[in-house]
Amino acid sequence: MEVTEKIIEAMKKSAQPMSAGQVADATGIDRKEIDKAMKVLKKEEKIVSPKRCYWEPK
């Protein structure tokens, strides 16, 4: 499973938007990898930000 897929899965399990740090804690993936993958997800419009620095699947 790719990092991006793990991020989306962790976000779907959460009842509320998550920060990159919370995603890193939930998945066990390094924060730098999370940041890179979230940048790709933002560009592909697979995640949206309901408030500053917090993300959820679209």
Backbone as CSV, one residue per row, in Angstrom:
resi,resn,N_x,N_y,N_z,CA_x,CA_y,CA_z,C_x,C_y,C_z
1,MET,0.845,-1.182,0.000,0.000,0.000,0.000,0.894,1.250,0.000
2,GLU,0.550,2.205,-0.836,1.318,3.438,-0.925,1.065,4.343,0.266
3,VAL,1.961,5.285,0.477,1.833,6.238,1.572,0.542,7.041,1.412
4,THR,0.247,7.467,0.180,-0.961,8.266,-0.042,-2.223,7.482,0.325
5,GLU,-2.241,6.197,0.001,-3.399,5.359,0.337,-3.543,5.221,1.851
6,LYS,-2.429,5.076,2.550,-2.463,4.960,4.013,-2.970,6.251,4.646
7,ILE,-2.586,7.384,4.073,-3.042,8.673,4.592,-4.553,8.804,4.435
8,ILE,-5.053,8.504,3.251,-6.499,8.585,2.993,-7.253,7.643,3.926
9,GLU,-6.740,6.445,4.105,-7.390,5.459,4.977,-7.438,5.955,6.429
10,ALA,-6.332,6.515,6.917,-6.291,7.037,8.287,-7.270,8.196,8.455
11,MET,-7.358,9.050,7.443,-8.285,10.182,7.506,-9.743,9.727,7.505
12,LYS,-10.027,8.685,6.742,-11.401,8.172,6.694,-11.808,7.555,8.031
13,LYS,-10.862,6.938,8.733,-11.149,6.321,10.036,-11.402,7.376,11.109
14,SER,-10.775,8.544,10.938,-10.929,9.623,11.913,-12.268,10.319,11.707
15,ALA,-12.904,10.681,12.798,-14.209,11.347,12.727,-14.068,12.841,12.438
16,GLN,-12.850,13.358,12.512,-12.650,14.781,12.301,-11.386,15.033,11.489
17,PRO,-11.225,16.245,10.947,-10.024,16.565,10.169,-8.750,16.350,10.988
18,MET,-7.660,16.005,10.293,-6.405,15.687,10.958,-5.276,16.577,10.457
19,SER,-4.347,16.877,11.345,-3.129,17.595,10.943,-2.120,16.559,10.443
20,ALA,-1.059,17.037,9.821,-0.028,16.127,9.317,0.611,15.338,10.464
21,GLY,0.787,15.970,11.605,1.361,15.290,12.770,0.463,14.177,13.274
22,GLN,-0.838,14.415,13.282,-1.794,13.391,13.713,-1.805,12.219,12.735
23,VAL,-1.688,12.514,11.445,-1.635,11.454,10.433,-0.364,10.630,10.626
24,ALA,0.753,11.296,10.899,2.018,10.596,11.129,1.910,9.672,12.342
25,ASP,1.280,10.144,13.420,1.095,9.320,14.617,0.185,8.127,14.331
26,ALA,-0.871,8.357,13.576,-1.848,7.299,13.301,-1.300,6.223,12.370
27,THR,-0.442,6.615,11.423,0.062,5.656,10.444,1.436,5.092,10.785
28,GLY,2.192,5.809,11.617,3.547,5.367,11.940,4.550,5.698,10.846
29,ILE,4.157,6.551,9.918,5.026,6.953,8.811,5.748,8.244,9.210
30,ASP,6.982,8.398,8.743,7.782,9.582,9.036,7.083,10.853,8.555
31,ARG,7.167,11.901,9.337,6.469,13.168,9.052,6.882,13.743,7.692
32,LYS,8.147,13.607,7.319,8.608,14.141,6.028,7.919,13.419,4.869
33,GLU,7.745,12.117,5.008,7.040,11.348,3.980,5.567,11.759,3.906
34,ILE,4.970,12.014,5.063,3.573,12.465,5.126,3.430,13.791,4.384
35,ASP,4.339,14.727,4.653,4.283,16.034,4.008,4.379,15.924,2.486
36,LYS,5.282,15.080,1.998,5.436,14.885,0.551,4.166,14.294,-0.049
37,ALA,3.623,13.273,0.598,2.433,12.606,0.082,1.212,13.531,0.133
38,MET,1.103,14.323,1.198,-0.036,15.241,1.304,0.035,16.318,0.229
39,LYS,1.232,16.724,-0.149,1.385,17.704,-1.227,0.821,17.127,-2.531
40,VAL,1.095,15.860,-2.791,0.564,15.188,-3.981,-0.960,15.087,-3.895
41,LEU,-1.470,14.704,-2.726,-2.917,14.568,-2.545,-3.631,15.907,-2.720
42,LYS,-3.027,16.983,-2.246,-3.609,18.323,-2.420,-3.675,18.677,-3.898
43,LYS,-2.584,18.395,-4.617,-2.515,18.713,-6.040,-3.565,17.922,-6.822
44,GLU,-3.792,16.668,-6.433,-4.784,15.811,-7.088,-6.197,16.069,-6.580
45,GLU,-6.328,16.989,-5.620,-7.608,17.361,-5.014,-8.327,16.177,-4.366
46,LYS,-7.554,15.305,-3.723,-8.125,14.163,-2.999,-8.365,14.479,-1.530
47,ILE,-7.713,15.556,-1.041,-7.951,16.007,0.327,-8.274,17.500,0.299
48,VAL,-9.068,17.929,1.258,-9.444,19.340,1.369,-9.198,19.811,2.798
49,SER,-9.072,21.112,2.960,-8.803,21.698,4.271,-10.010,22.492,4.761
50,PRO,-10.743,21.936,5.742,-11.882,22.682,6.284,-11.449,23.816,7.208
51,LYS,-10.240,23.708,7.779,-9.654,24.782,8.579,-8.144,24.693,8.453
52,ARG,-7.483,25.771,8.753,-6.035,25.875,8.561,-5.259,24.710,9.190
53,CYS,-4.394,24.094,8.389,-3.481,23.016,8.816,-4.180,21.699,9.161
54,TYR,-5.440,21.560,8.858,-6.160,20.303,9.090,-6.763,19.843,7.764
55,TRP,-6.733,18.532,7.557,-7.137,17.981,6.265,-8.119,16.827,6.457
56,GLU,-8.937,16.605,5.429,-9.850,15.476,5.402,-10.028,15.035,3.959
57,PRO,-10.431,13.786,3.747,-10.631,13.328,2.357,-11.801,14.076,1.720
58,LYS,-11.695,14.280,0.425,-12.730,15.005,-0.305,-13.958,14.155,-0.501
